[in-house]
Structures are given as structure tokens and as C-alpha cells.
Amino acid sequence: NYLNLCLAMGIGLLISQMKINKHPLPIKQLIIDILESLLSNKIILRLCLIIIVCGLVLTKSRMGNIAFFSALAIISLYGFFFYKNKPQQLKLLIVSFFVLDLVIVGGLIGIGEVKDRLSNTSFVEETRDEVYRDSILIILDKPILGSGGGSFYTAFPAYQSEVILGHYDNAHNDYIQFAAELGLPVSILLGCLLIYLLFLCLNIISTSNCNFQKGIAFGCITSILMMLIHSTVDYSLQSGANSITFIAILATLLNVSKLKSDVKKRRRQ
């Protein structure tokens, strides 16, 4: 999950540095621009992103890989149609992530093992669905205030059924765990905040004239969507590194969204 956050923001940073051309460039000029990018410091950032992709594939995380590439595919599809004044290199960058990083690099270092884990996944062998079922009982029992922040590992044993063996510190589902610990009202408020930030990103991407602003918004919305997908089967936000980084990304989005208004104020002054 942490690798996914770094990847998403790295892609956003790379997009924010691309040139915007009002008129389509000829193929020759486009190739020259790509070669210039390869000879600039952008290639260092691109190589770092490839290395992170290698690390992501090597984790063999099923939902980790699915969440990132699904989020990137969804936002990229939106960007192809609604990205305002999109750089010509944007399509090449996105395609390179799926062809170069996922297919070629992933194939060399073992993307097939992730595929095998996915194909061998069985709800009969997995116990997470039973944990979800028993965790919902905590929500039904304490829907308003919950059991208290960080108290899942002490509250869950009282609701744990006999078919679940072992001790579970987390619910393996952030939605259920937040609702169980903090209650439904707080969880719904947090959900509304994320939905607002999602629409804020979409609005920036489709209406802003600032390339830096749109690039960062692209990375932020990829991070948010990835986190929403990954949280359905994992407890990423229960990790301090992940949660603090995610909060920093959300704060970055809010600050970047104010750039346009700040520029207007300076012009008036």
C-alpha cells in the first residue's frame, strides 16, 4: 500500500512536469520532446517508478496490485476524455506503465506468481469473510460510538465465532474496522470527506489551466481510489506509515486546490 501511494504521487509529479501544447505536435517534434525528457532529470524519476513497480510485483500482493493498476486505469480513462489541455506525452506515459512496467518488467520478475495467487484464491480457505461477518456484530451492538479507537483486538474476541481459529488484531477491512471502532456517524463523515476530495480532483483535472495543479490532482485521486479499493480486504490505514502518508497526500490536494485562488488574490494586489 505504501508503494502504491509513492507510485501514484510519482506519476502525478511526472505528469505535472509535462509540456502543454495548444496545437498537436508533429511526430518528429514529439519524438524530440521524448528524447529530451529521457536526457533530463525526468528519466531518474521514471526509473524510480519502474523500481517501485518491481517492488510492488515482488510483494505478490493480490489486492495491492489490483488496486493500483485498476485505479490507474480508471483515472487514466477519465483523463483521456476530460483532462483539460492534456499533454501529448500523457497517453504515452500511461501506456508505458501498463506495457513496459506491468507486462514486460512484471513478466520478467514474476507477475505470473501474483496471477497464480489470484487464481488459487478460495473463499473456502480464506477466513476473512468470517471475520467480516463477526465484526459487523460489533457495529450492530455499538453503532453510534463504536468500541473505541484502536480497540478492535480487544473487542473482537467477544464476538468471534468458533470457526475462526487464531487471534485477529484487525478486521482486514478498513470500512468495517472504522465503523466498529469509531461508530457509524464518524465513519460516514470520513467517507463523505473522501467523496468530496474525489470530486475536487476530478474538477481540477477537467477545468484547471495549471499543469502542476492537474498533475498533482491526478496523483492524489489515484491514491484515494487505490486506497478505497485496497481497504476492502486489508487494514492499510491501521499502519502509521500508510495513514500519515495518506493524510499528507490529502493535505497536499487541499493546498494545491487553492493555487488558483491565491494567484487571483496576488493579481488583485
Phi, psi and omega in degrees: 000319178294320176299321178297318179298317179295319179298313183299313181288329176295319177296318178299319178295320180295318179294323181294341181265000181282149179280141176258125178246125182293330180242143180303135180276147173295159183304319182299314180293324179296319178296320178297317179297320179295318179295322177296322178295322180294332181268357180262184180289353177295330181295330178294316178297319180296319178295323178297320179294323177296319179296319179295322176299318177301316178297321180296315180294321182292340176293339182060022179287123182293298183287335177299314178289317181297316183298314183292307185289332175290315178298316180296320180294317181295312181291324178296319178298319176296318181295324180300328184261327190240358179293119184285128181050052184291138177295149179294334181284349183298314181297320180296322180295313181295315179298322181296329180292324181275325182274305184287307187285309187281310186282305186284300181296316179298322179293326181288326186257359171118039176294337179297329179292324176295318178298320179295319179297322179293315182292334181268359180292132181222134178291340179291319181277328180287143177250001183296325181295325175292324177295319177301314183299314182287330179291328179297333178297327177295319180295317180294328181281324182226069188286335186271304185258344182073188181270353181111143181299131179074016185255010186301317185294339177264333182276327187295321182305330180290340182249357185288128181279167185288339182287344180267116179263147178089180183248131180251120177279334183223162185276353184059027175198108185296328180297312180292319183292320178297317180294322181290322184272321187254348182092161183292318182302313180294320180297320179294321177298317178296321178295319178296323178298316180294322178296319177299316181293326176299312180291329176296317178297313180299321180293319179296315182299323187266347185235337186286148175262355182268117182294322178298316180298317181290322179296316179293321178297324178298315178294321181293316182290328174295319178297314182296312182295320177300316181295321179297322179286313185294328184290349179289338183230007183214174181239053184300322183285354176278350176271130183301317181299315181293312185294318180293319178296319180295319177297320178297322178295317179296321178294321177299318179300314181297321178291318180294326181294342181269357184300319183296315180292325179294321179296319179297319180297319180295321179295321179294323179290000000 
